[in-house]
Amino acid sequence: MIISRTPFRISLAGGGTDLSAFYRRQPGAVVSTAIDKYMYITVNRYFDDNIILKYRRTELVSGVENIRHPILRECLRKAGISGGIEITSMADVPGGTGLGSSSSFTVGVLHALHAYQGEFCTAEQLAREACEIEIDRLKEPIGKQDQYIAAYGGFKFFEFLPDEAVRVDPLICPASVWARLSQRVVLLYSGVTRKAGPLLRRARAEFRSNEAVLRRMRDLAESARQELQRGRVDSLGEILHEGWVMKRGLAAGISNAAIDHAYELARKRGAAGGKILGAGGGGFLLLFCPPAKRKSILRALPAWREISFQLEPEGSKIIYVSK
């Protein structure tokens, strides 16, 4: 038996510029961090030649071509495994909440399958193969940042280049900077899950008309990197706010009345900025606020559940290999 553990992520700035509709014309950039919420994948030898898959549903099939779950089907094809295997998934947080769970799932499955076959796999290879499956094979309207932060972990600045190359730079800061950042970020769950695909397809259809906005969002990622490296943690609040104001104007459905009300109420109570994570429409609201204002903001939003988290320095890893 093999068990992989792959982190979820929080994207702070630059989201949208990691899609090919943007970065093939000019480089995109994203600041993102892995967090200590995970996708767990177990892979085990099955007693016969069938394939058994356990996720939200259970599939028992005689061949890869009969698998209904598209990511699992393509991961097994990529690995060249035709049968005699069992795959199970578990997660700390529901899917469809803006934490990059789909790509963490893909990276985790690939990592476990490589280990099952006795193969070492680098973070770059995992991220690249996950992008191939989700974007090239399955034609999902997503970008590359989720696969890369799931594979690499840590706090990273990514650049997405027109030739499909991805530059991965760690944000190197004193421990005191990360401590101050952790004191100022609040993660609140709306209780609403959603499919990212329809929202992303609408946003992508309007990319040409929003190219100037996306260029500014890319520049905000660079600003976030510079401010954090200089120790100016509090600057991140306004960067998040400016990015959110632009993001929610990219396409209908990214925000809604409930999200707007919660965000404005948080701002009135002292939050410097924030954003809905992922494609929008629900999921998690990230807020940046002075520590002294935290309790007041939480009291003002009783319907939004706070989820505690820490920054995760490691990416996808194999945490168990049976003898």
C-alpha positions, 0 to 999 in steps of 0.5 A: 500500500502507498499513501500520498499526502498533497496540500491544498492552497491559498492563492494571494495574487495574480490568479487568472494570469496562469491561464494559457489565454493570457500567458501565451501572449505575455507572462503571467505571475501568481503568489500562492501558498500551500496550507496544512489541509490535505488530499490523501490518496491510497493505492493498493494492489487489488486481489484480481485484475479489476480496478476498484475506485473509492471517492464520492462514489465507488467504481468496480470496473474491468478496464481503464476505459470503463472508468467514469472518473475522468482524472482517475482514468487518465492518471491510470492511462498515463501510468500504464496500469490496466488493472489489479489496483485499488485507489481511495481518496480522502480530504480534509476539506470538501471539493468545490471550495476554491482551495485547488482540491481538484489539482491536489487530487490529480497530483496526489494520484500521480504521486501515489501511482509513481511510487506504486511502480517504484518510480521517483518523481520530482515536483516539476514532473508531478506538476507538469503531468498534472497539467497535461492531464487536466488541461491538455487531455481533459480540456478543463478551463483552468490554469497551472498554478494549482498543480504547481503549488500542490506539487512544490508546496511552500510559499511561492512566486510562479511565472508562467511563460509563453513557451509553457515553461514555469519558473518557481521561486520561493519567497524567502523571508524571516520567520517573523514575517510569516508569523505576522502574516499568519496573525493577519489572515482569516479563512471563512467558509461560506457553506457553499460549494460550486463547480469552477468550470462554468465560472472559468469558461465565462471568465476566459471568454471575456479575457480579450476585453479584460487584458488590461485588468489581468496585466494589473493583476499580474503586477499585483503578484509582483508587488505582493512578492516584493512587499513580503520580501521587504517585511511589509506584511500590512501592505498585503491587505490593500493588494488583496483588496485591489485584486478582489475588486478587479477579479469580481468584475471579470465575469458574472457569478464570481461574486454575489450579494451574500459574498459582497455583503460579508466582504463589505461588513468585514471591511467596515469592521477593520479588514484591510482586504480579502478575496473569495478563493478560486473561481468564486461563487462560494467556497472560502473567503480569505480576509486580511485584518489587524489582529486587534480587529479579528474578533470583531470581524468574526462576531459580525459574520456568524454564518461564516465558519472560521477554518484555522490553518497554517502555512505548509512548507512541503508539497506532495509527499509519500507518507506511507509505503507498506512492506 
